[in-house]
Amino acid sequence: MSHRIMIAMLSLFTVLNLMALSINFSQQSGAASERMSYQQLMGDPDFTRAVKSIAEACSINVDIAKLKC
């Protein structure tokens, strides 16, 4: 392939990638939290107990920022 075609293809892929990043296709997860705010979740004893039990079952390597469960 010539340089011009390769540059044109890379430019096209860059534009498509930027367009995909600018459009948010994801939906908020509200099923388990019932659309509760951060403050409400932190005050919910069931939620904090669940997070603590998950965190206790995991090990964290701070050097490489890795969580292993």
Secondary structure as the mmCIF struct_conf table of DSSP 4:
data_model
#
loop_
_struct_conf.conf_type_id
_struct_conf.id
_struct_conf.beg_label_comp_id
_struct_conf.beg_label_asym_id
_struct_conf.beg_label_seq_id
_struct_conf.end_label_comp_id
_struct_conf.end_label_asym_id
_struct_conf.end_label_seq_id
HELX_RH_AL_P HELX_RH_AL_P1 HIS A 3 SER A 22
BEND BEND1 ILE A 23 ILE A 23
TURN_TY1_P TURN_TY1_P1 ALA A 31 ARG A 35
HELX_RH_AL_P HELX_RH_AL_P2 TYR A 38 GLY A 43
HELX_RH_AL_P HELX_RH_AL_P3 PRO A 45 GLU A 56
TURN_TY1_P TURN_TY1_P2 ALA A 57 ALA A 57
STRN STRN1 SER A 59 ASN A 61
TURN_TY1_P TURN_TY1_P3 VAL A 62 ALA A 65
STRN STRN2 LYS A 66 LYS A 68
#
